[in-house]
Amino acid sequence: MKIIVPMAGRGSRLRPHSLTVPKPLIPIAGKPIVQRLVEDIAKVAGQKIEEVAFITKKEFEAEETLIAIADNLGAKASIYYQETPLGTGHAIMCAKESLSGPCVVAYADTLFKADFELDPNADAVIWTKQVDQPEAYGVVKLNAKNEITELVEKPEEFVSDQAVIGIYYFKEGLELKASLQKVLDAKLMHGGEYQINDGIKDLMTQGKIFKTGTVSEWMDCGNKKVAVETNTRVLNFLHQEQEEDLIDSTVKIENSEIIHPCFIGKNVTLINAKIGPNVSIGANCTLTNVVIDTSLIQNETEIKNATLTDSMIGNKVKYDGKFTSVSIGDYSILE
C-alpha cells in the first residue's frame, strides 16, 4: 500500500509557527504531525506500507525529515513538489507517478484515532467522523446499503452526520489518477483550484463502490488554539495506552515537578519548574522558575520566570515575562 500526503500549503492559520517550519512538521507530543498521521494510517490499513509520497514545496527544505519518516515505516519516500497552489486534485496529480495499486490519500493537518478494517468489497473508502453540526462540514450521503452515493458540502438540510475528515482509500490508484486527469483536462475548477471531490464524483458515475470508515477521534492542527488542544488529547491517549516513553532519560530535573501526561524531549533542563499536565517540550530546552500547563513548546527554547497556560512557543525562543497566554514564533525574544 502507498500513502499520498499533500502538504504544500503554507499553513497561514498557524502563523507565526509555520513561518520557518512547515505546518505538518510541527511536533505534537514530540512527533511531527505528518509522522503521527502516517503511523496511524499504517496501523489502520493492516497492510505493509511500501511507499509514502509527500507533495511539498522546495522552499520548505523538509526532504531529510520526510525521508526519515518513511524509513521508520520501512517504506520508500518519494518527494514531489507543488509550487503553485492549485488545489487538492492538482496536488495529488503532482504525485501521479506514485498513483498505482492500493493508496491512501491523507491531508497533513489532521490526526485521528480509529479501530476499523478496510472493506475488501469497496473500491474506495472515505474516512468520516460523526458530528453534531453536519451543516458546518462536507458530509457523505448514504444509500440503504451504507454505500456513499454523494458528497455534499455544508448541507442546508440534513443529509447525514458523517463528516469527511480528509483521508481516503482507493483500491486502485490508477483509477483515481485517470479521473483526476479528466478533471485537469476539462479545467474543472472551483475558486481557481482543482478538487479531489470532482475525481471522486467521476469514479462514482463509473459505478465504483464507496464505503465509510468511521473514526472515533478527529483532531485538527490548523491554528494555535486547536494545535494545543490536539497536543493535549494525543498526550492523554499516549499516557493511557503507554505506547511511547514520553519523558526522555536525558531530562535533568532540579527541584521540579512533572504532572502527567507530558512529553519532554532530549537534553531538557528543568529548574524550579512545575510542568503539566498536557505539556510537550522539545529537545534542548531550559525552563527555570516556571509553571506551565496545557502548552506546546518546540526545540532549543529558554523560558524563565513565567506562568503559562494554553500557549504555543516555537524554536529557539528566549522568553522572560509574566504573560499568561502567548503564541510565540521561532527566534522570538521577550526579556
HUGI-V120860 format. One record per residue. N is the residue number from 0. RES is the residue in one letter. SS is DSSP state (helix for helix, strand for strand, loop for the rest). Layout:
# HUGI-V120860
n=N res=RES ss=SS
n=N res=RES ss=SS
This chain:
# HUGI-V120860
n=0 res=M ss=loop
n=1 res=K ss=strand
n=2 res=I ss=strand
n=3 res=I ss=strand
n=4 res=V ss=strand
n=5 res=P ss=strand
n=6 res=M ss=loop
n=7 res=A ss=loop
n=8 res=G ss=loop
n=9 res=R ss=loop
n=10 res=G ss=loop
n=11 res=S ss=helix
n=12 res=R ss=helix
n=13 res=L ss=helix
n=14 res=R ss=loop
n=15 res=P ss=loop
n=16 res=H ss=loop
n=17 res=S ss=loop
n=18 res=L ss=loop
n=19 res=T ss=loop
n=20 res=V ss=loop
n=21 res=P ss=loop
n=22 res=K ss=helix
n=23 res=P ss=helix
n=24 res=L ss=helix
n=25 res=I ss=loop
n=26 res=P ss=strand
n=27 res=I ss=strand
n=28 res=A ss=loop
n=29 res=G ss=loop
n=30 res=K ss=strand
n=31 res=P ss=strand
n=32 res=I ss=helix
n=33 res=V ss=helix
n=34 res=Q ss=helix
n=35 res=R ss=helix
n=36 res=L ss=helix
n=37 res=V ss=helix
n=38 res=E ss=helix
n=39 res=D ss=helix
n=40 res=I ss=helix
n=41 res=A ss=helix
n=42 res=K ss=helix
n=43 res=V ss=helix
n=44 res=A ss=helix
n=45 res=G ss=loop
n=46 res=Q ss=loop
n=47 res=K ss=loop
n=48 res=I ss=loop
n=49 res=E ss=loop
n=50 res=E ss=strand
n=51 res=V ss=strand
n=52 res=A ss=strand
n=53 res=F ss=strand
n=54 res=I ss=strand
n=55 res=T ss=strand
n=56 res=K ss=loop
n=57 res=K ss=helix
n=58 res=E ss=helix
n=59 res=F ss=helix
n=60 res=E ss=loop
n=61 res=A ss=loop
n=62 res=E ss=helix
n=63 res=E ss=helix
n=64 res=T ss=helix
n=65 res=L ss=helix
n=66 res=I ss=helix
n=67 res=A ss=helix
n=68 res=I ss=helix
n=69 res=A ss=helix
n=70 res=D ss=helix
n=71 res=N ss=helix
n=72 res=L ss=loop
n=73 res=G ss=loop
n=74 res=A ss=loop
n=75 res=K ss=strand
n=76 res=A ss=strand
n=77 res=S ss=strand
n=78 res=I ss=strand
n=79 res=Y ss=strand
n=80 res=Y ss=strand
n=81 res=Q ss=loop
n=82 res=E ss=loop
n=83 res=T ss=loop
n=84 res=P ss=loop
n=85 res=L ss=loop
n=86 res=G ss=loop
n=87 res=T ss=helix
n=88 res=G ss=helix
n=89 res=H ss=helix
n=90 res=A ss=helix
n=91 res=I ss=helix
n=92 res=M ss=helix
n=93 res=C ss=helix
n=94 res=A ss=loop
n=95 res=K ss=helix
n=96 res=E ss=helix
n=97 res=S ss=helix
n=98 res=L ss=loop
n=99 res=S ss=loop
n=100 res=G ss=loop
n=101 res=P ss=loop
n=102 res=C ss=strand
n=103 res=V ss=strand
n=104 res=V ss=strand
n=105 res=A ss=strand
n=106 res=Y ss=loop
n=107 res=A ss=loop
n=108 res=D ss=loop
n=109 res=T ss=strand
n=110 res=L ss=strand
n=111 res=F ss=strand
n=112 res=K ss=strand
n=113 res=A ss=loop
n=114 res=D ss=loop
n=115 res=F ss=loop
n=116 res=E ss=loop
n=117 res=L ss=loop
n=118 res=D ss=loop
n=119 res=P ss=loop
n=120 res=N ss=loop
n=121 res=A ss=loop
n=122 res=D ss=loop
n=123 res=A ss=strand
n=124 res=V ss=strand
n=125 res=I ss=strand
n=126 res=W ss=strand
n=127 res=T ss=strand
n=128 res=K ss=strand
n=129 res=Q ss=strand
n=130 res=V ss=loop
n=131 res=D ss=loop
n=132 res=Q ss=loop
n=133 res=P ss=helix
n=134 res=E ss=helix
n=135 res=A ss=helix
n=136 res=Y ss=loop
n=137 res=G ss=strand
n=138 res=V ss=strand
n=139 res=V ss=strand
n=140 res=K ss=strand
n=141 res=L ss=strand
n=142 res=N ss=loop
n=143 res=A ss=loop
n=144 res=K ss=loop
n=145 res=N ss=loop
n=146 res=E ss=loop
n=147 res=I ss=strand
n=148 res=T ss=strand
n=149 res=E ss=strand
n=150 res=L ss=strand
n=151 res=V ss=strand
n=152 res=E ss=strand
n=153 res=K ss=loop
n=154 res=P ss=loop
n=155 res=E ss=loop
n=156 res=E ss=loop
n=157 res=F ss=loop
n=158 res=V ss=loop
n=159 res=S ss=loop
n=160 res=D ss=loop
n=161 res=Q ss=strand
n=162 res=A ss=strand
n=163 res=V ss=strand
n=164 res=I ss=strand
n=165 res=G ss=strand
n=166 res=I ss=strand
n=167 res=Y ss=strand
n=168 res=Y ss=strand
n=169 res=F ss=strand
n=170 res=K ss=loop
n=171 res=E ss=loop
n=172 res=G ss=helix
n=173 res=L ss=helix
n=174 res=E ss=helix
n=175 res=L ss=helix
n=176 res=K ss=helix
n=177 res=A ss=helix
n=178 res=S ss=helix
n=179 res=L ss=helix
n=180 res=Q ss=helix
n=181 res=K ss=helix
n=182 res=V ss=helix
n=183 res=L ss=helix
n=184 res=D ss=helix
n=185 res=A ss=loop
n=186 res=K ss=loop
n=187 res=L ss=loop
n=188 res=M ss=loop
n=189 res=H ss=strand
n=190 res=G ss=loop
n=191 res=G ss=loop
n=192 res=E ss=strand
n=193 res=Y ss=loop
n=194 res=Q ss=loop
n=195 res=I ss=helix
n=196 res=N ss=helix
n=197 res=D ss=helix
n=198 res=G ss=helix
n=199 res=I ss=helix
n=200 res=K ss=helix
n=201 res=D ss=helix
n=202 res=L ss=helix
n=203 res=M ss=helix
n=204 res=T ss=helix
n=205 res=Q ss=loop
n=206 res=G ss=loop
n=207 res=K ss=loop
n=208 res=I ss=loop
n=209 res=F ss=strand
n=210 res=K ss=strand
n=211 res=T ss=strand
n=212 res=G ss=strand
n=213 res=T ss=strand
n=214 res=V ss=loop
n=215 res=S ss=loop
n=216 res=E ss=strand
n=217 res=W ss=strand
n=218 res=M ss=strand
n=219 res=D ss=strand
n=220 res=C ss=loop
n=221 res=G ss=loop
n=222 res=N ss=loop
n=223 res=K ss=helix
n=224 res=K ss=helix
n=225 res=V ss=helix
n=226 res=A ss=helix
n=227 res=V ss=helix
n=228 res=E ss=helix
n=229 res=T ss=helix
n=230 res=N ss=helix
n=231 res=T ss=helix
n=232 res=R ss=helix
n=233 res=V ss=helix
n=234 res=L ss=helix
n=235 res=N ss=helix
n=236 res=F ss=helix
n=237 res=L ss=helix
n=238 res=H ss=helix
n=239 res=Q ss=helix
n=240 res=E ss=helix
n=241 res=Q ss=loop
n=242 res=E ss=loop
n=243 res=E ss=loop
n=244 res=D ss=loop
n=245 res=L ss=loop
n=246 res=I ss=strand
n=247 res=D ss=loop
n=248 res=S ss=loop
n=249 res=T ss=loop
n=250 res=V ss=loop
n=251 res=K ss=strand
n=252 res=I ss=strand
n=253 res=E ss=strand
n=254 res=N ss=loop
n=255 res=S ss=loop
n=256 res=E ss=strand
n=257 res=I ss=strand
n=258 res=I ss=strand
n=259 res=H ss=loop
n=260 res=P ss=loop
n=261 res=C ss=strand
n=262 res=F ss=strand
n=263 res=I ss=strand
n=264 res=G ss=loop
n=265 res=K ss=loop
n=266 res=N ss=loop
n=267 res=V ss=loop
n=268 res=T ss=strand
n=269 res=L ss=strand
n=270 res=I ss=strand
n=271 res=N ss=strand
n=272 res=A ss=strand
n=273 res=K ss=strand
n=274 res=I ss=strand
n=275 res=G ss=strand
n=276 res=P ss=loop
n=277 res=N ss=loop
n=278 res=V ss=strand
n=279 res=S ss=strand
n=280 res=I ss=strand
n=281 res=G ss=loop
n=282 res=A ss=loop
n=283 res=N ss=loop
n=284 res=C ss=loop
n=285 res=T ss=strand
n=286 res=L ss=strand
n=287 res=T ss=strand
n=288 res=N ss=strand
n=289 res=V ss=strand
n=290 res=V ss=strand
n=291 res=I ss=strand
n=292 res=D ss=strand
n=293 res=T ss=strand
n=294 res=S ss=strand
n=295 res=L ss=strand
n=296 res=I ss=strand
n=297 res=Q ss=loop
n=298 res=N ss=loop
n=299 res=E ss=loop
n=300 res=T ss=loop
n=301 res=E ss=strand
n=302 res=I ss=strand
n=303 res=K ss=strand
n=304 res=N ss=strand
n=305 res=A ss=strand
n=306 res=T ss=strand
n=307 res=L ss=strand
n=308 res=T ss=strand
n=309 res=D ss=strand
n=310 res=S ss=strand
n=311 res=M ss=strand
n=312 res=I ss=strand
n=313 res=G ss=loop
n=314 res=N ss=loop
n=315 res=K ss=loop
n=316 res=V ss=loop
n=317 res=K ss=strand
n=318 res=Y ss=strand
n=319 res=D ss=strand
n=320 res=G ss=loop
n=321 res=K ss=loop
n=322 res=F ss=loop
n=323 res=T ss=loop
n=324 res=S ss=loop
n=325 res=V ss=loop
n=326 res=S ss=strand
n=327 res=I ss=strand
n=328 res=G ss=loop
n=329 res=D ss=loop
n=330 res=Y ss=loop
n=331 res=S ss=loop
n=332 res=I ss=strand
n=333 res=L ss=strand
n=334 res=E ss=loop
